[in-house]
Amino acid sequence: MDFKVAVDDKFSGKYFYRVELYDNDPMLGSKANLLSAGVAKKGQDFTGKIVVPTMLNYIYVKRISPTKVPFVTMIPVEKMTNLSISLNGAINTGMESVRVATDLSKSNTLAPKFSYSVADYAVPAGAIEIKADDNNVKIESNKTYVVKAGVSFKGNIDLNNGTSNVKVYIDGEWHDSNNALVVGGNNTLIITENGSIKINKLTQNTGGTFINCGKAEFDVITTSNEATYSNYGTLKSNKAVFTNASLKNYGTITFEDLTSTTTSTLIRNEGSMYVDKGLLTNSTLETLCYIKIKDLLTNGAKIKIEGGGMLSVDTYQSGGTEFNLLANAILEVTEIVKFTSNSNVMQGPASSGRALARMKEVDVKGQWNAITYKGNLEIACSKHTANEQWKTYYVIESPATIVPFDKSTVVIPGTTCNGGGNKGPGDDKPEDQVVTEVNLGTYSYAFEDNWPQLGDYDLNDVVVDMNVVKFQNTSNKVTKVVLKGKLRAAGALKRLAVAVQLDGILANSVSKVTYSRADLVGSLLKLGANGVETGQKFAVATIADDVHKAFGLNNVGFVNTQTNNYAPVDVVITIEFTTPLDSFTFQTLNMFIVNYNSAGNDRGEVHLVGYKGTDKIDALKIANSTGSLLSNTDPFKSINNEPWGLIIPSSFVYPPETKNIKTFYTKFQSWATSGGTVDTNWYLQ
């Protein structure tokens, strides 16, 4: 496919950005194959072509800024025919730091609503006084009561006796370590700014309300049935359980054990909250200011973090959690987060601004698509479970990007709500990130020599691994290529040559070909002064004129298809061009074998499906076999779509001698007859 990558240039075209395309994550994983690489800057996009394996789901785009910061994002292959990536503007601002405005309120869709003043909860005139020596206080509906300032009350107040709309103010102190208070019937308990409550257990239900503006301390808090907690002061509890209820914090809360359940449960923090152990199930946590949790477990929960807010967790286990980070929000994991299901989603802003997920370690191994990162989100993490070849544990949807843990680029001003914010990149001096050498990886080629007959169809008559390295200039033009071949097998009892045509590259466009094994070429396929085969329109380079002789055999015989008795033969072919090429990929390599006994101008050649023969192929044989043995649409596949040549994006485990590939690989036949649309991973079985 064709591609174009445009970068968000923060240096006005003064320096090059390096752009690389891979088939796997090049930063987290160890088995990423480079598909292409080049440079880009303002006024110069990186354009070219890439060849991808049929079963590839994502293309990974890595960009290295002039300040040496690497960014990686993922592009789904199935949604495109040609790849056009714009890494700039509102689509992606991940190439360099984005200096955000200091007025964070402009992006606050969850803006704090805290407007508390002392007068809001002042004791009203006419409130019925509760005296220090009162024991069991009887209350009546629609009335107001007060423990006045300076009074130390130790008795009991029944706020769940069938009454409703009762308000009790604690302006003094209510300390009773044995008291288990239940607030219900839409009754309200208010601790004023000067007040203090310290009892064993507080339970709120049937619409009960608790408002703390002073100091409140409990061993256990439980709520249910639309009960509401509002804290403006200091609230402490060893255990807190919220069910069908809401907690809104504008002051400081400390919980040793916090549990919230049901979808209607809301915990909203606009102050500071400290939790030792948290369990959130099907509930919502809104973080508008600072929350610190040592050990957190969430299942089916929703977590929202506002701009300027921060949720900091030490150890975290997340199942089916939906994260929504607004512009300038920070999610921090100081030790490890484990995503334990395949339905976690972490969303950054949809348009302007960026959010930061700063995570020391992420573990998702064993969970297919465990976490999807999306939106304008930067993930700062250096220790993250890597996607494996053909196994996707996580997805980073562009414009989301991942950077090294210590290379975060999002600049977020420090506030009292976000632990100092995020400083962004250091002052590294920018410099060009050039690309002069691109290793496109290694693919296996395997051929059956009995074309147009299938023969024993073991596809091991010639097996060669080919690595391609291209060299290019700062305009991303290719000046030369190095083909590093490894002959692995010759499972034929006839002499065969193996060569490669550079499709689309004229023979006279090659200035020089250098062969590391000159003794293996030039006898059967005659070479011109520039090192390519004579009499051809397009450049043809020889890998070996006689595959058996390359292995040191004077006669034909099975090589490495019955036993592995011969060492592979390495050849290096360096091809230089008179004029730099726009692109060079594995698709340029038209690999083929030649029957030694028909090597003239009407020779027998076997190519891959989708490729054409050279100028010297026996066209009459094609014409005579088309429609009977050969497909009407392609001479290098049978009437049943079976190929005589394969290219495999890994080192191919070819069948042993005379073992039909259809039997050796049980999914091969369905893949071939479907035209390559099903069982695309047949060679991995």
C-alpha positions as CSV (number, residue, x, y, z in Angstrom):
1,M,0.0,0.0,0.0
2,D,1.0,3.6,-0.5
3,F,1.5,5.8,2.5
4,K,2.1,9.4,3.4
5,V,3.2,10.6,6.9
6,A,3.0,14.3,7.8
7,V,4.5,15.4,11.1
8,D,3.6,18.2,13.5
9,D,6.9,20.1,13.1
10,K,7.7,22.2,16.2
11,F,11.0,23.5,14.6
12,S,9.7,25.2,11.5
13,G,11.4,22.8,9.1
14,K,14.9,23.2,10.6
15,Y,15.3,19.6,11.6
16,F,14.3,16.2,10.3
17,Y,12.0,13.8,12.3
18,R,12.6,10.1,11.8
19,V,9.5,8.1,10.9
20,E,9.5,4.3,10.9
21,L,6.7,1.8,10.1
22,Y,6.6,-1.6,11.7
23,D,4.5,-4.8,11.8
24,N,4.8,-4.9,15.6
25,D,5.5,-2.5,18.5
26,P,9.2,-1.5,18.0
27,M,9.5,0.1,21.4
28,L,7.9,-2.5,23.7
29,G,8.4,-5.7,21.7
30,S,11.5,-7.5,20.4
31,K,10.1,-9.0,17.2
32,A,9.1,-6.0,15.2
33,N,9.9,-6.0,11.5
34,L,10.7,-2.7,9.9
35,L,8.4,-2.0,6.9
36,S,9.8,1.4,5.9
37,A,11.7,4.3,7.4
38,G,12.5,7.8,6.3
39,V,12.5,11.5,7.4
40,A,9.9,14.2,7.4
41,K,9.6,17.8,8.4
42,K,7.6,20.9,7.5
43,G,7.2,21.0,3.8
44,Q,8.5,17.4,3.3
45,D,6.2,14.5,4.1
46,F,7.4,11.0,4.2
47,T,5.9,9.1,1.3
48,G,6.4,5.6,-0.1
49,K,5.2,2.1,-0.3
50,I,5.1,-0.7,2.2
51,V,4.4,-4.4,1.8
52,V,2.5,-6.1,4.7
53,P,1.8,-9.7,5.6
54,T,-1.8,-10.7,4.7
55,M,-2.8,-11.4,8.3
56,L,-1.4,-8.2,9.7
57,N,-4.0,-6.3,11.8
58,Y,-2.0,-3.1,12.7
59,I,0.8,-1.0,11.4
60,Y,2.9,0.6,14.1
61,V,4.2,4.1,13.4
62,K,7.2,5.2,15.3
63,R,8.4,8.8,15.2
64,I,11.6,10.2,16.8
65,S,11.6,13.9,17.3
66,P,14.6,16.2,16.8
67,T,15.0,16.0,20.6
68,K,15.3,12.2,20.4
69,V,11.9,11.4,21.9
70,P,10.3,8.2,20.4
71,F,6.5,8.0,20.0
72,V,4.6,4.9,18.9
73,T,1.0,4.6,17.7
74,M,-1.1,2.0,15.8
75,I,-3.1,2.2,12.6
76,P,-5.6,-0.6,11.9
77,V,-4.9,-2.2,8.4
78,E,-8.5,-3.3,7.8
79,K,-9.8,0.3,7.7
80,M,-7.5,1.4,4.8
81,T,-6.5,0.6,1.3
82,N,-3.8,3.2,1.3
83,L,-2.2,4.6,4.4
84,S,-2.3,8.3,5.0
85,I,-1.3,9.5,8.4
86,S,-1.4,13.1,9.5
87,L,0.5,13.5,12.8
88,N,-0.4,17.1,13.3
89,G,-3.1,19.6,14.2
90,A,-6.2,18.3,16.1
91,I,-5.5,14.7,14.8
92,N,-2.3,14.3,16.7
93,T,-0.2,16.7,18.8
94,G,2.1,13.9,20.0
95,M,5.3,14.8,18.2
96,E,6.5,17.4,20.6
97,S,5.3,19.0,23.8
98,V,2.2,21.1,23.7
99,R,2.3,24.1,26.0
100,V,-1.1,24.3,27.5
101,A,-2.8,27.4,28.9
102,T,-2.5,28.0,32.6
103,D,-6.2,28.7,32.8
104,L,-7.3,25.1,33.2
105,S,-11.0,26.0,33.8
106,K,-11.5,26.5,30.0
107,S,-11.4,22.8,29.4
108,N,-13.3,21.7,32.5
109,T,-16.4,19.8,31.3
110,L,-16.5,18.4,34.8
111,A,-15.8,21.8,36.3
112,P,-15.7,21.9,40.2
113,K,-19.0,23.1,41.6
114,F,-17.6,23.8,45.1
115,S,-18.8,27.2,46.3
116,Y,-19.0,26.4,50.0
117,S,-19.0,29.1,52.6
118,V,-19.6,29.1,56.4
119,A,-23.0,30.7,55.9
120,D,-24.2,27.8,53.7
121,Y,-24.4,25.5,56.7
122,A,-24.7,28.0,59.6
123,V,-27.1,26.9,62.4
124,P,-30.5,28.5,61.8
125,A,-32.2,30.5,64.5
126,G,-34.7,28.6,66.5
127,A,-32.9,25.2,66.3
128,I,-33.9,23.0,69.2
129,E,-30.9,22.6,71.6
130,I,-29.5,19.2,72.4
131,K,-27.8,19.4,75.8
132,A,-24.7,17.6,77.0
133,D,-26.6,15.5,79.5
134,D,-29.3,14.4,77.1
135,N,-29.3,10.7,76.5
136,N,-31.9,9.4,74.0
137,V,-32.9,12.4,72.0
138,K,-36.5,12.2,70.5
139,I,-36.9,14.0,67.2
140,E,-39.9,15.1,65.3
141,S,-40.4,15.5,61.5
142,N,-39.7,18.8,59.8
143,K,-37.8,20.2,62.8
144,T,-34.2,21.4,63.3
145,Y,-31.9,20.4,66.2
146,V,-28.4,21.5,67.3
147,V,-25.5,20.5,69.6
148,K,-24.2,24.0,70.3
149,A,-20.6,25.1,70.1
150,G,-18.7,24.2,73.3
151,V,-21.1,21.4,74.1
152,S,-19.8,17.8,74.4
153,F,-22.6,15.4,73.6
154,K,-22.2,11.7,74.3
155,G,-25.8,10.4,74.0
156,N,-27.9,9.0,71.2
157,I,-30.1,10.6,68.5
158,D,-32.5,8.4,66.6
159,L,-32.6,9.7,63.0
160,N,-34.2,6.6,61.6
161,N,-37.5,6.4,63.6
162,G,-40.0,7.0,60.8
163,T,-39.5,10.8,60.9
164,S,-38.5,12.8,57.8
165,N,-37.0,16.1,56.8
166,V,-35.2,16.4,60.1
167,K,-31.9,18.4,60.3
168,V,-29.5,17.9,63.2
169,Y,-26.5,20.3,63.4
170,I,-23.3,19.5,65.4
171,D,-21.7,22.8,66.2
172,G,-20.0,21.4,69.3
173,E,-18.8,17.8,69.5
174,W,-20.5,14.4,69.5
175,H,-18.1,11.7,70.6
176,D,-19.3,8.2,71.4
177,S,-17.2,5.3,70.4
178,N,-20.0,2.8,70.8
179,N,-22.7,4.6,68.9
180,A,-24.0,3.0,65.7
181,L,-26.0,5.8,64.0
182,V,-28.5,5.3,61.2
183,V,-29.7,8.3,59.2
184,G,-32.8,7.7,57.0
185,G,-36.2,9.1,56.0
186,N,-34.6,12.0,54.2
187,N,-33.1,13.2,57.4
188,T,-29.9,15.2,57.4
189,L,-26.9,15.3,59.8
190,I,-24.7,18.4,59.4
191,I,-21.3,18.9,61.1
192,T,-20.5,22.6,61.1
193,E,-17.1,24.1,60.5
194,N,-16.5,24.3,64.2
195,G,-18.2,20.9,64.9
196,S,-16.8,17.4,65.4
197,I,-18.2,13.9,65.3
198,K,-16.5,10.7,66.3
199,I,-18.6,7.6,66.6
200,N,-18.3,3.9,65.7
201,K,-20.6,3.5,62.8
202,L,-22.7,5.7,60.5
203,T,-25.3,4.2,58.2
204,Q,-27.3,6.3,55.8
205,N,-30.3,5.0,53.8
206,T,-33.7,6.0,52.3
207,G,-32.4,9.3,51.2
208,G,-30.5,10.2,54.3
209,T,-27.9,13.0,54.0
210,F,-24.6,13.6,55.8
211,I,-22.8,17.0,55.4
212,N,-19.4,17.5,57.1
213,C,-17.8,20.9,57.3
214,G,-15.7,20.2,60.3
215,K,-14.2,17.0,61.6
216,A,-15.7,13.6,61.2
217,E,-14.2,10.2,62.2
218,F,-15.8,6.8,62.0
219,D,-14.8,3.2,62.1
220,V,-17.4,2.2,59.5
221,I,-19.5,4.2,57.0
222,T,-22.2,2.5,54.9
223,T,-24.7,4.1,52.6
224,S,-27.6,2.9,50.4
225,N,-30.9,3.9,48.7
226,E,-29.8,7.2,47.2
227,A,-28.1,8.4,50.4
228,T,-25.7,11.3,50.0
229,Y,-22.4,12.2,51.6
230,S,-20.9,15.7,51.2
231,N,-17.6,16.5,52.8
232,Y,-16.1,20.0,53.1
233,G,-13.9,19.4,56.1
234,T,-11.9,16.4,57.3
235,L,-13.4,13.0,57.1
236,K,-11.8,9.7,58.2
237,S,-13.1,6.2,58.3
238,N,-11.5,2.8,58.5
239,K,-14.1,1.3,56.2
240,A,-16.5,3.0,53.8
241,V,-19.1,1.2,51.7
242,F,-21.3,3.1,49.2
243,T,-24.2,1.4,47.5
244,N,-26.8,3.2,45.4
245,A,-25.4,6.4,46.9
246,S,-23.1,9.3,46.3
247,L,-20.0,10.8,47.9
248,K,-18.9,14.3,47.1
249,N,-15.7,15.5,48.6
250,Y,-14.6,19.1,48.7
251,G,-12.2,18.8,51.6
252,T,-9.9,16.0,52.8
253,I,-10.9,12.3,53.1
254,T,-8.9,9.4,54.4
255,F,-10.3,5.9,54.0
256,E,-8.4,2.7,54.9
257,D,-10.9,0.6,52.9
258,L,-13.3,2.0,50.3
259,T,-15.9,-0.1,48.5
260,S,-18.5,1.2,46.0
261,T,-21.0,-0.9,44.1
262,T,-23.8,-0.5,41.5
263,T,-24.0,1.7,38.5
264,S,-25.8,4.4,40.4
265,T,-23.0,4.9,42.8
266,L,-21.0,8.1,42.3
267,I,-17.8,9.2,44.1
268,R,-16.8,12.7,43.1
269,N,-13.7,14.3,44.4
270,E,-13.0,18.0,44.2
271,G,-10.6,18.1,47.2
272,S,-8.1,15.5,48.4
273,M,-8.7,11.9,49.0
274,Y,-6.4,9.2,50.4
275,V,-7.3,5.5,50.3
276,D,-5.3,2.5,51.4
277,K,-7.4,-0.1,49.6
278,G,-10.2,0.6,47.1
279,L,-12.8,-1.6,45.3
280,L,-15.0,0.0,42.7
281,T,-17.6,-2.2,41.0
282,N,-20.0,-0.9,38.3
283,S,-19.7,2.6,39.9
284,T,-18.3,6.0,38.8
285,L,-15.2,7.8,40.2
286,E,-14.9,11.4,39.2
287,T,-11.5,13.0,39.9
288,L,-11.5,16.7,39.7
289,C,-8.6,17.1,42.2
290,Y,-6.1,14.8,43.9
291,I,-6.8,11.2,44.7
292,K,-4.2,8.8,46.1
293,I,-5.0,5.1,46.3
294,K,-2.4,2.5,47.4
295,D,-4.2,-0.6,46.2
296,L,-7.1,-0.3,43.7
297,L,-9.3,-3.0,42.1
298,T,-12.0,-1.9,39.6
299,N,-14.6,-4.0,37.7
300,G,-17.0,-2.5,35.2
301,A,-16.3,0.9,36.7
302,K,-16.1,4.4,35.0
303,I,-13.2,6.7,36.0
304,K,-13.2,10.3,34.9
305,I,-10.3,12.6,35.5
306,E,-10.7,16.3,34.9
307,G,-8.1,18.7,33.6
308,G,-5.8,19.7,36.4
309,G,-6.9,16.6,38.4
310,M,-4.8,13.5,39.2
311,L,-5.6,10.0,40.2
312,S,-2.4,8.3,41.6
313,V,-2.4,4.6,42.3
314,D,0.4,2.4,43.5
315,T,-0.9,-1.1,42.5
316,Y,-4.0,-1.4,40.3
317,Q,-6.0,-4.3,38.9
318,S,-8.6,-3.3,36.3
319,G,-11.3,-5.3,34.7
320,G,-13.7,-3.8,32.1
321,T,-13.0,-0.2,33.3
322,E,-13.7,2.8,31.2
323,F,-11.3,5.7,31.7
324,N,-12.0,9.2,30.4
325,L,-9.1,11.6,30.8
326,L,-9.9,15.2,29.8
327,A,-7.3,17.7,28.6
328,N,-4.4,18.2,31.1
329,A,-5.6,15.2,33.3
330,I,-3.1,12.8,34.8
331,L,-3.5,9.1,35.6
332,E,-0.4,7.8,37.5
333,V,0.5,4.3,38.5
334,T,3.6,4.2,40.6
335,E,4.2,0.5,40.6
336,I,2.0,-1.8,38.4
337,V,-1.4,-2.0,36.7
338,K,-2.8,-5.3,35.5
339,F,-5.7,-5.2,33.0
340,T,-7.5,-8.5,33.5
341,S,-10.3,-8.5,30.9
342,N,-10.6,-7.5,27.2
343,S,-12.9,-4.5,27.7
344,N,-10.7,-1.8,29.3
345,V,-10.7,1.5,27.4
346,M,-8.6,4.6,28.2
347,Q,-9.8,7.7,26.3
348,G,-8.0,11.0,26.0
349,P,-9.6,14.3,24.8
350,A,-11.3,14.0,21.4
351,S,-10.0,17.3,20.1
352,S,-7.8,19.9,21.6
353,G,-5.4,19.3,24.5
354,R,-3.8,16.1,25.7
355,A,-4.0,13.9,28.8
356,L,-1.2,11.8,30.4
357,A,-1.2,8.2,31.6
358,R,2.1,7.8,33.4
359,M,2.4,4.2,34.4
360,K,5.5,2.5,35.8
361,E,4.5,-1.0,34.6
362,V,1.5,-2.4,32.7
363,D,0.7,-6.1,32.6
364,V,-1.8,-7.4,30.0
365,K,-0.3,-10.7,28.9
366,G,-2.8,-13.4,28.3
367,Q,-5.7,-11.0,27.7
368,W,-6.6,-10.4,24.1
369,N,-7.2,-6.7,23.5
370,A,-7.1,-6.1,27.2
371,I,-6.7,-2.3,26.9
372,T,-7.4,0.2,24.1
373,Y,-5.8,3.6,24.4
374,K,-7.4,6.3,22.2
375,G,-7.9,10.0,21.8
376,N,-5.3,12.6,22.5
377,L,-3.6,10.6,25.2
378,E,0.1,10.1,25.8
379,I,1.0,6.9,27.6
380,A,4.4,7.2,29.4
381,C,5.5,3.6,30.1
382,S,8.7,1.7,29.5
383,K,7.7,-1.6,31.0
384,H,4.5,-2.7,29.2
385,T,3.5,-6.2,28.1
386,A,4.4,-6.3,24.4
387,N,2.2,-7.4,21.6
388,E,3.5,-10.6,20.1
389,Q,3.6,-11.5,16.5
390,W,-0.1,-12.0,15.5
391,K,-1.2,-11.5,19.1
392,T,-2.7,-8.2,20.1
393,Y,-2.8,-7.6,23.9
394,Y,-3.3,-3.8,23.7
395,V,-4.2,-1.3,21.1
396,I,-2.9,2.3,20.8
397,E,-5.3,4.0,18.4
398,S,-3.9,7.1,16.7
399,P,-3.7,9.9,17.8
400,A,-2.8,8.2,21.2
401,T,0.9,7.5,21.5
402,I,3.2,5.7,23.9
403,V,6.6,7.2,24.9
404,P,9.3,6.0,27.4
405,F,8.4,6.5,31.0
406,D,11.0,9.2,31.5
407,K,10.3,11.0,28.2
408,S,6.8,12.3,28.7
409,T,6.2,15.4,26.5
410,V,2.8,16.6,27.9
411,V,3.4,19.9,29.7
412,I,0.8,20.2,32.5
413,P,1.2,23.1,35.0
414,G,1.4,22.1,38.6
415,T,-1.6,22.7,40.9
416,T,-2.6,21.7,44.3
417,C,-4.7,19.0,42.6
418,N,-2.2,17.2,40.4
419,G,0.9,16.6,42.5
420,G,3.0,19.2,40.7
421,G,1.7,18.4,37.2
422,N,4.1,17.2,34.4
423,K,7.1,19.2,33.4
424,G,7.4,17.6,29.9
425,P,10.7,17.1,28.0
426,G,14.1,18.4,29.0
427,D,16.2,20.8,27.2
428,D,17.9,18.4,24.8
429,K,19.4,20.1,21.8
430,P,17.4,19.3,18.6
431,E,19.2,17.7,15.7
432,D,18.4,15.9,12.5
433,Q,17.1,12.4,12.9
434,V,18.5,11.0,9.7
435,V,17.7,7.6,8.0
436,T,20.5,6.3,5.8
437,E,20.1,2.6,6.2
438,V,16.8,0.7,6.4
439,N,16.7,-3.1,7.2
440,L,13.4,-4.4,5.9
441,G,13.7,-7.7,7.6
442,T,13.8,-11.3,6.3
443,Y,11.2,-13.3,4.4
444,S,11.3,-16.9,3.1
445,Y,10.8,-17.9,-0.5
446,A,9.9,-21.5,-1.4
447,F,9.3,-23.0,-4.8
448,E,7.9,-26.1,-6.5
449,D,9.8,-26.9,-9.7
450,N,7.3,-28.9,-11.7
451,W,5.3,-26.0,-13.1
452,P,2.9,-26.2,-14.8
453,Q,2.3,-29.5,-13.1
454,L,2.0,-29.7,-9.3
455,G,4.3,-32.7,-9.0
456,D,4.9,-33.9,-5.5
457,Y,3.9,-30.4,-4.4
458,D,6.2,-30.2,-1.3
459,L,7.3,-26.7,-2.2
460,N,10.9,-27.3,-1.0
461,D,12.7,-27.6,-4.4
462,V,14.4,-24.2,-3.7
463,V,14.1,-22.5,-0.3
464,V,15.9,-19.2,0.2
465,D,15.6,-16.6,3.0
466,M,16.1,-13.0,1.8
467,N,16.9,-10.0,3.9
468,V,16.7,-6.6,2.3
469,V,18.6,-3.5,3.4
470,K,18.2,-0.3,1.5
471,F,20.3,2.9,1.7
472,Q,18.7,6.3,1.1
473,N,19.3,10.0,1.1
474,T,17.6,12.8,3.1
475,S,14.9,13.0,0.4
476,N,14.0,9.3,1.2
477,K,15.3,8.2,-2.2
478,V,17.0,4.8,-2.4
479,T,20.6,5.0,-3.6
480,K,21.4,1.2,-3.3
481,V,20.1,-2.0,-1.9
482,V,21.8,-5.0,-0.3
483,L,20.2,-8.4,-0.7
484,K,21.4,-10.9,1.9
485,G,20.3,-14.3,0.7
486,K,20.6,-17.6,2.6
487,L,20.1,-20.8,0.4
488,R,18.5,-23.3,2.8
489,A,17.3,-26.2,0.7
490,A,17.3,-27.8,-2.7
491,G,14.6,-30.6,-2.8
492,A,14.8,-31.3,-6.6
493,L,16.5,-33.9,-8.8
494,K,17.1,-31.4,-11.6
495,R,19.4,-28.5,-11.8
496,L,17.8,-25.1,-10.9
497,A,18.9,-21.5,-10.9
498,V,17.4,-18.9,-8.6
499,A,17.4,-15.2,-9.4
500,V,15.4,-12.0,-8.7
501,Q,14.0,-9.4,-11.1
502,L,13.7,-5.9,-9.8
503,D,10.2,-5.1,-11.1
504,G,9.9,-1.6,-12.5
505,I,13.6,-0.9,-12.4
506,L,15.2,-0.8,-15.8
507,A,18.4,-2.7,-16.4
508,N,20.2,0.4,-17.4
509,S,19.1,2.1,-14.1
510,V,21.6,-0.1,-12.3
511,S,25.1,1.3,-12.2
512,K,26.8,-1.7,-10.5
513,V,26.1,-5.1,-9.0
514,T,28.6,-6.6,-6.6
515,Y,28.3,-10.3,-5.8
516,S,29.9,-11.7,-2.7
517,R,29.9,-15.2,-4.3
518,A,30.9,-14.3,-7.8
519,D,31.7,-18.0,-8.3
520,L,28.0,-18.8,-8.2
521,V,26.9,-16.5,-11.0
522,G,27.6,-15.6,-14.6
523,S,27.6,-19.0,-16.3
524,L,24.0,-19.8,-16.9
525,L,22.4,-16.4,-16.7
526,K,24.8,-14.2,-18.6
527,L,25.6,-10.9,-16.9
528,G,26.3,-7.5,-18.5
529,A,29.0,-5.0,-17.5
530,N,26.8,-3.5,-14.8
531,G,26.2,-7.0,-13.3
532,V,22.6,-7.6,-14.3
533,E,21.4,-10.3,-16.8
534,T,21.7,-9.3,-20.4
535,G,18.8,-9.2,-22.8
536,Q,16.3,-8.1,-20.1
537,K,14.2,-4.9,-19.9
538,F,14.2,-4.9,-16.1
539,A,17.2,-5.6,-13.9
540,V,17.7,-9.3,-13.1
541,A,20.3,-10.2,-10.5
542,T,21.4,-13.9,-10.0
543,I,21.5,-15.5,-6.6
544,A,22.9,-18.8,-7.9
545,D,23.2,-20.3,-11.4
546,D,23.1,-23.8,-10.0
547,V,21.6,-24.3,-6.5
548,H,23.2,-27.8,-6.1
549,K,26.6,-26.5,-7.0
550,A,26.2,-23.7,-4.5
551,F,25.9,-26.4,-1.8
552,G,29.1,-28.1,-3.2
553,L,27.4,-30.9,-5.1
554,N,28.7,-31.9,-8.5
555,N,25.5,-34.0,-9.1
556,V,21.9,-33.4,-8.2
557,G,20.4,-34.7,-4.9
558,F,18.2,-33.8,-2.0
559,V,19.7,-31.0,0.1
560,N,18.3,-30.5,3.6
561,T,14.9,-32.0,2.7
562,Q,15.5,-35.4,4.1
563,T,18.2,-34.6,6.6
564,N,19.8,-31.3,7.4
565,N,23.2,-32.3,6.2
566,Y,24.3,-29.1,4.5
567,A,25.1,-25.8,6.0
568,P,23.1,-22.9,4.5
569,V,24.9,-20.9,1.8
570,D,25.1,-17.1,2.3
571,V,25.2,-14.7,-0.6
572,V,25.3,-10.9,-0.5
573,I,24.3,-8.9,-3.6
574,T,24.8,-5.1,-3.6
575,I,22.9,-3.2,-6.2
576,E,23.7,0.5,-6.8
577,F,21.5,2.8,-8.9
578,T,22.4,5.5,-11.4
579,T,19.5,7.7,-10.2
580,P,18.0,7.3,-6.7
581,L,14.7,5.4,-6.6
582,D,11.4,6.7,-5.1
583,S,10.8,3.5,-3.2
584,F,12.0,-0.1,-2.8
585,T,10.1,-2.8,-1.0
586,F,9.8,-6.6,-0.9
587,Q,7.2,-6.2,-3.6
588,T,10.0,-5.0,-5.9
589,L,11.7,-8.4,-5.6
590,N,10.3,-10.7,-8.3
591,M,12.0,-13.9,-7.1
592,F,12.0,-16.9,-9.4
593,I,13.7,-20.2,-10.3
594,V,14.8,-21.4,-13.7
595,N,14.9,-25.0,-15.0
596,Y,18.6,-25.4,-15.9
597,N,17.7,-27.6,-18.9
598,S,15.6,-24.8,-20.5
599,A,17.6,-21.7,-19.8
600,G,17.6,-20.1,-23.2
601,N,15.3,-17.3,-24.4
602,D,12.3,-19.6,-24.0
603,R,13.1,-20.9,-20.6
604,G,11.0,-22.4,-17.8
605,E,10.5,-20.0,-15.0
606,V,8.5,-20.3,-11.8
607,H,7.4,-17.0,-10.1
608,L,5.1,-16.1,-7.3
609,V,1.4,-15.4,-7.7
610,G,0.8,-11.9,-8.9
611,Y,4.2,-11.5,-10.7
612,K,5.0,-11.8,-14.3
613,G,7.8,-13.8,-15.9
614,T,10.9,-12.1,-17.3
615,D,11.4,-11.3,-21.0
616,K,13.0,-14.8,-21.5
617,I,10.1,-16.9,-20.2
618,D,8.5,-19.6,-22.4
619,A,5.3,-17.7,-23.3
620,L,4.1,-20.6,-25.5
621,K,4.0,-22.9,-22.5
622,I,1.9,-20.4,-20.6
623,A,-0.5,-20.1,-23.5
624,N,-0.9,-23.9,-24.0
625,S,-1.5,-24.5,-20.2
626,T,-3.8,-21.7,-19.4
627,G,-7.4,-22.8,-18.6
628,S,-6.4,-26.5,-18.3
629,L,-3.5,-26.5,-15.8
630,L,-3.1,-22.8,-15.1
631,S,-5.5,-20.2,-13.9
632,N,-7.0,-17.9,-16.6
633,T,-6.0,-14.9,-14.5
634,D,-2.5,-15.8,-13.3
635,P,0.0,-18.2,-14.9
636,F,1.6,-18.9,-11.6
637,K,-1.4,-20.4,-9.9
638,S,-3.3,-23.5,-10.8
639,I,-6.9,-23.6,-11.9
640,N,-7.6,-24.3,-8.2
641,N,-5.6,-21.2,-7.1
642,E,-2.6,-23.3,-5.9
643,P,0.7,-21.4,-6.1
644,W,4.1,-22.7,-7.2
645,G,5.9,-20.1,-5.1
646,L,5.4,-18.7,-1.7
647,I,6.7,-15.7,0.3
648,I,6.4,-16.2,4.1
649,P,7.0,-13.4,6.6
650,S,9.1,-15.6,8.8
651,S,11.7,-18.4,8.4
652,F,9.6,-21.0,6.6
653,V,9.4,-24.6,8.0
654,Y,9.1,-26.3,4.7
655,P,7.7,-29.8,4.3
656,P,10.1,-32.8,4.1
657,E,10.8,-34.5,0.8
658,T,7.7,-35.8,-1.1
659,K,5.4,-34.6,1.7
660,N,2.6,-32.7,0.0
661,I,2.2,-29.3,1.6
662,K,-1.6,-29.8,1.7
663,T,-1.0,-32.7,4.1
664,F,1.9,-31.1,6.0
665,Y,-0.1,-27.8,6.6
666,T,-3.7,-28.8,7.0
667,K,-5.0,-25.2,6.5
668,F,-3.0,-24.6,3.3
669,Q,-5.6,-25.9,0.9
670,S,-8.4,-23.7,2.2
671,W,-6.1,-20.7,2.2
672,A,-5.0,-21.4,-1.4
673,T,-8.4,-22.2,-2.9
674,S,-10.0,-19.2,-1.2
675,G,-7.5,-16.9,-3.0
676,G,-5.8,-16.2,0.3
677,T,-8.8,-14.8,2.1
678,V,-9.2,-17.5,4.9
679,D,-6.7,-19.2,7.2
680,T,-4.1,-16.6,6.5
681,N,-2.0,-17.9,9.4
682,W,-1.9,-21.4,7.9
683,Y,2.0,-21.5,8.1
684,L,1.9,-21.0,11.9
685,Q,0.0,-24.2,12.7
